Amino acid sequence: MSKAGFVALIGRPNVGKSTLLNRLVGQKISIVSDKPQTTRNRILGVLTRGDAQIIFVDTPGVHRPTYRMNKRMMNMVYSALKEVDLLIHMVDVTERYGKGEQYVIDLIKTAEKPALLVLNKVDLISKGKLLPLIDFFSHQHDYREIIPLSSTEGINVDVLLQKIIENLPESEFLFPSEYVTDQQQRFMIAEIIREQVLQMTREELPYSTAVQLDAVDENRRTEGFVSINASIIVEKENQKKIVVGHAGQMIKAIGTAARLELQKLLGVPKVFLGLNVRVVEHWRDREEILNEVGVS
């Protein structure tokens, strides 16, 4: 009998959920940044291996919501906890245990779903610190397995995959075997641009940017050319200056890096990318903007 089920990646911001999802699925379907709250949407990734099909749900990092955007993000987490068959609780072993991690554990307990614990970033700590961590977390919740792992280096990822398959329910496949993600092309284009904004601006703009697609013209795709126009949305005029940069150097660098990634995504040798920067005050609290930029 085949196995299939939904598996949610749950954890605090910046623990490496998106990096792990991309590695498990074998391709980039979720953008990655060292900024907390990079993932704002529920990202679905499907891996079919042998007679097992895993539908991964990458969720936003668990945090205290302060804006309407953040409340929407946390609602995605709560929904995932109710709907999936298995939970993967990811912990960053380089961070100290605190109230935020305890809150994640309390959510998992409330969900009453089987859970695996992934201790991520083990490549960044000494081996002597690992056993006490395993012992500590084993007393916090009745996890099916505790797996030390590095999503960036690939350490123990195959072990995690095997344990996930062991804990899946028996079921027919829920998606065609070649299916990889439910993310629409327009969403992926906007996310790739936002990823480069986060990477290039570093600490200056942690949460206050979004990307809205204005136009995607694929009329010349058969010639290997796609034209894209997009708006980078910020909340304040001084943030716009940061994104544009001195003499337009920052936005030029963002556009160049995003264009290379978009060529890979779209499978074409040439992409025109026109970028505009718009100031929209308090956009994280405006329902119409959240709808437009896809924070559902």
C-alpha positions in Angstrom: 0.0 0.0 0.0 1.3 3.5 -0.9 1.7 6.2 1.7 0.8 9.9 1.3 0.2 12.8 3.7 0.6 16.5 4.5 3.7 17.4 6.6 4.0 20.9 8.1 7.4 22.6 8.8 6.8 24.5 12.1 9.2 26.7 14.0 10.3 30.2 15.0 11.4 32.7 12.4 14.8 32.0 10.7 15.2 28.4 11.8 15.8 27.2 8.2 12.4 25.8 7.2 12.6 27.2 3.6 16.1 26.0 3.1 15.1 22.5 4.3 12.1 22.4 2.1 14.1 23.4 -1.0 16.6 20.6 -0.2 14.0 18.0 0.4 12.0 18.7 -2.7 15.2 19.1 -4.8 14.6 22.5 -6.2 13.9 26.1 -5.1 10.3 26.7 -4.4 10.6 28.9 -1.4 12.8 32.0 -1.1 15.6 32.0 1.4 17.0 34.9 3.5 18.6 35.3 6.9 15.9 37.8 7.7 13.1 36.6 10.1 9.6 36.3 8.6 10.9 35.9 5.0 8.2 33.3 4.4 4.9 35.1 4.4 2.7 32.5 2.7 1.9 28.8 3.0 4.3 27.2 0.5 3.4 23.7 -0.7 6.2 21.4 -1.9 5.5 17.8 -3.1 8.1 15.0 -3.1 7.2 11.6 -4.6 9.7 8.9 -3.8 8.9 5.2 -4.5 5.5 4.4 -3.0 5.5 7.5 -0.8 4.3 11.0 -1.5 5.1 13.8 1.0 3.2 17.1 0.7 5.3 19.6 2.6 3.7 22.8 4.0 6.3 25.5 4.7 4.7 27.9 7.1 5.7 31.4 8.3 7.8 31.6 11.4 5.8 31.5 14.7 5.9 35.0 16.2 3.7 37.5 18.0 1.6 39.3 15.4 1.5 43.1 15.4 0.2 44.0 12.0 -2.7 42.6 9.9 0.0 41.0 7.7 1.5 39.1 10.7 -2.0 38.0 11.9 -2.6 36.6 8.4 0.7 34.8 8.6 0.0 33.3 12.0 -3.5 32.2 10.8 -1.6 30.1 8.1 0.3 28.4 10.9 -2.8 27.6 12.9 -4.5 26.2 9.8 -1.6 24.0 9.0 -1.5 22.6 12.6 -5.1 21.5 12.1 -4.9 20.2 8.6 -1.7 18.2 8.3 -0.9 14.5 9.2 2.6 15.1 10.7 4.5 18.0 12.2 8.2 18.8 11.8 9.2 21.1 14.6 12.4 22.9 13.6 14.7 24.4 16.2 17.8 26.5 15.6 20.5 25.0 17.9 22.5 28.2 17.9 19.7 30.1 19.6 19.0 30.0 23.3 15.7 28.4 24.5 13.1 31.0 25.5 9.4 31.8 25.6 9.2 31.9 21.8 10.3 28.2 21.6 8.0 27.2 24.4 5.1 28.8 22.6 5.8 26.7 19.5 5.9 23.5 21.7 2.6 24.5 23.3 1.1 24.9 19.8 2.3 21.5 18.8 0.9 19.9 22.0 -2.5 21.6 21.4 -2.5 20.3 17.8 -2.3 16.7 19.1 -0.6 15.5 15.9 2.5 13.2 15.7 5.7 15.3 15.6 9.3 14.9 14.7 11.9 17.3 16.1 14.6 18.6 13.9 17.6 20.2 15.6 18.9 22.4 12.7 22.3 24.0 12.2 24.2 21.3 14.0 27.2 22.1 11.8 27.5 25.4 13.7 27.9 24.0 17.3 30.3 21.6 19.0 29.3 17.9 19.3 29.5 18.2 23.1 26.5 20.6 23.1 24.3 18.3 21.1 23.5 15.5 23.6 22.3 17.9 26.3 20.0 19.6 23.8 18.5 16.2 22.7 18.0 15.3 26.3 16.4 18.7 27.1 13.9 18.6 24.2 13.0 15.0 24.9 11.5 16.1 28.1 9.5 19.0 26.5 7.3 16.9 24.3 6.8 13.3 23.2 8.4 13.5 19.8 8.4 10.4 17.5 12.0 11.1 16.7 14.7 13.8 17.4 17.0 14.3 14.5 20.1 16.5 14.5 20.4 18.0 11.1 21.9 20.7 8.9 19.6 21.9 6.1 22.4 23.9 4.4 25.0 21.1 4.5 22.6 18.2 4.0 23.6 16.4 7.2 21.0 13.8 8.1 18.4 15.0 5.6 18.0 11.5 4.3 17.5 10.2 7.8 14.7 12.8 8.3 13.1 11.8 5.0 13.0 8.2 6.0 11.5 9.0 9.4 8.8 11.1 7.7 7.9 8.3 5.3 7.7 5.9 8.2 5.1 8.2 9.9 2.9 8.9 6.9 -0.6 7.4 6.8 -1.4 4.8 4.2 -3.1 6.5 1.2 -3.2 6.8 -2.5 -1.1 9.6 -4.0 -2.8 13.0 -3.6 -1.0 14.6 -6.6 0.5 13.4 -9.9 4.0 12.0 -9.3 5.6 14.7 -11.3 3.9 17.5 -9.3 6.4 19.7 -7.3 4.6 22.8 -6.0 1.2 24.7 -6.1 3.0 28.0 -6.3 1.8 30.0 -9.3 4.5 31.5 -11.7 3.5 35.1 -10.9 3.9 34.5 -7.2 7.3 32.9 -7.7 8.5 35.8 -9.9 7.5 38.4 -7.2 9.1 36.3 -4.5 12.4 36.0 -6.3 12.5 39.8 -6.7 11.7 40.2 -2.9 14.5 37.8 -2.1 17.0 40.0 -3.8 15.7 43.1 -2.0 16.2 41.3 1.3 19.7 40.1 0.3 20.9 43.4 -1.0 19.6 45.8 1.6 20.7 43.6 4.5 19.6 45.0 7.9 18.0 48.2 6.7 14.6 46.7 5.6 13.8 43.6 7.6 10.0 43.5 7.2 8.8 46.5 5.4 9.1 45.6 1.7 6.7 43.7 -0.6 6.7 43.2 -4.4 3.7 43.6 -6.7 3.8 42.5 -10.3 2.5 45.1 -12.7 2.9 43.2 -15.9 4.3 39.9 -17.2 4.6 39.8 -21.0 5.3 36.3 -22.5 4.4 37.1 -26.1 8.0 36.6 -27.2 8.7 33.5 -25.0 9.2 31.3 -28.1 12.1 33.7 -28.9 13.5 33.2 -25.4 12.4 36.6 -24.1 10.1 37.5 -21.3 9.3 41.1 -20.1 8.4 41.8 -16.5 7.5 45.1 -14.7 7.2 45.1 -10.9 6.9 47.5 -8.0 8.9 47.2 -4.8 6.6 48.6 -2.0 8.1 50.2 1.1 6.5 52.1 3.9 8.6 55.3 4.1 10.4 57.7 1.8 13.8 57.0 3.5 13.3 53.3 2.8 12.7 54.1 -0.9 16.1 55.9 -0.9 17.7 52.8 0.5 16.2 50.6 -2.2 17.1 53.0 -5.0 20.6 53.6 -3.6 23.1 56.3 -4.6 22.6 57.2 -8.3 20.3 54.1 -8.6 23.1 51.6 -7.9 21.1 49.5 -5.3 18.0 49.0 -7.5 20.3 48.2 -10.4 22.0 45.5 -8.4 18.7 44.1 -7.2 17.4 44.0 -10.8 20.6 42.3 -12.1 20.6 39.6 -9.5 16.8 39.0 -9.8 17.0 38.8 -13.5 19.5 36.0 -13.4 17.3 34.0 -11.0 14.2 34.7 -13.2 16.0 33.4 -16.3 16.5 30.1 -14.4 12.9 30.0 -13.2 11.3 30.8 -16.6 13.8 28.8 -18.6 14.6 31.6 -21.0 18.0 33.2 -21.9 16.7 36.8 -21.6 14.5 38.6 -19.2 13.7 42.3 -19.2 13.0 43.4 -15.6 11.7 46.9 -15.0 11.6 47.9 -11.3 9.8 50.8 -9.7 9.8 51.7 -6.0 6.5 52.9 -4.4 5.9 54.3 -0.9 2.7 53.0 0.6 2.4 54.0 4.2 1.2 51.3 6.7 0.8 48.8 3.8 1.1 45.9 6.3 -2.2 47.0 7.8 -4.0 47.5 4.5 -6.2 44.6 3.4 -6.2 45.6 -0.3 -2.4 45.8 -0.4 -2.0 42.4 1.4 -4.4 40.9 -1.1 -2.4 42.4 -4.0 1.0 41.1 -2.8 -0.4 37.7 -2.0 -0.3 37.5 1.8 -3.4 35.4 2.2 
